[in-house]
Amino acid sequence: MAISDVQLKGSYYQVFDGSKKIKDLHQPSVGELCGFSSDIIVCEKGSYFSIYDESGKKLKDLHAPAVGNFRSVSGRNVLFKKGSYIDTYDISGKKINSRHNP
């Protein structure tokens, strides 16, 4: 399964693979949607960013003050901006790259 779209309907995020709904995620439970790719969904709740797979399983929580501000999600990676750096994290929460962004 691949994530093709995520839509808010009522208090649920509906996760789609093509035209088929594959999962409902309760918005108050997962927080605000930051972004998604074909592999993962990233939500922010309180001071944490959470990474979910297409079946709605939480893969990792990342503490927002430690990783910075959400920038984007691509494939199985999430980018955050912290200070003058763009850091890339994988779905296990491991920082895999960092680059200076003046």
Residue pairs with C-beta under 8 A, 6 or more apart in sequence:
1 17
1 22
1 54
1 55
2 17
2 38
2 39
2 54
3 15
3 16
3 17
3 22
3 36
3 37
3 38
3 39
3 40
3 41
3 54
4 16
4 17
4 18
4 38
5 15
5 16
6 13
6 14
6 15
6 16
6 33
6 36
6 41
7 13
7 14
7 16
8 14
8 27
8 33
11 26
11 27
11 28
12 24
12 25
12 26
12 27
13 24
13 25
13 27
13 30
13 33
13 41
14 21
14 23
14 24
15 21
15 22
15 23
15 24
15 25
15 41
15 54
15 56
16 22
17 54
22 54
22 55
23 54
23 55
23 56
24 56
25 41
25 43
25 52
25 56
30 43
30 45
30 50
30 52
31 43
31 44
31 45
31 46
31 48
31 50
32 43
32 44
32 45
33 41
33 42
33 43
34 42
34 43
34 44
34 49
34 70
34 73
35 41
35 42
35 70
35 72
35 73
36 42
36 73
37 73
37 74
37 75
37 76
38 75
39 53
39 54
39 75
39 76
39 91
40 51
40 52
40 53
40 54
40 59
40 73
40 76
40 78
40 91
41 51
41 52
41 53
41 54
42 49
42 50
42 51
42 52
42 70
42 73
42 78
43 49
43 50
43 52
44 50
44 64
44 70
47 63
47 64
47 65
48 61
48 62
48 63
48 64
49 61
49 62
49 64
49 67
49 70
49 78
49 80
50 58
50 60
50 61
50 62
51 58
51 59
51 60
51 61
51 62
51 78
51 91
51 93
52 58
52 59
53 59
53 91
59 91
59 92
60 91
60 92
60 93
61 93
62 78
62 80
62 89
62 93
67 80
67 82
67 87
67 89
68 80
68 81
68 82
68 83
68 85
68 87
69 80
69 81
69 82
70 78
70 79
70 80
71 79
71 80
71 81
71 86
72 78
72 79
73 79
76 90
76 91
77 88
77 89
77 90
77 91
77 96
78 88
78 89
78 91
79 86
79 87
79 88
79 89
80 86
80 87
80 89
81 87
81 101
84 100
84 101
84 102
85 98
85 99
85 100
85 101
86 98
86 99
86 101
87 95
87 97
87 98
88 95
88 96
88 97
88 98
89 95
89 96
90 96
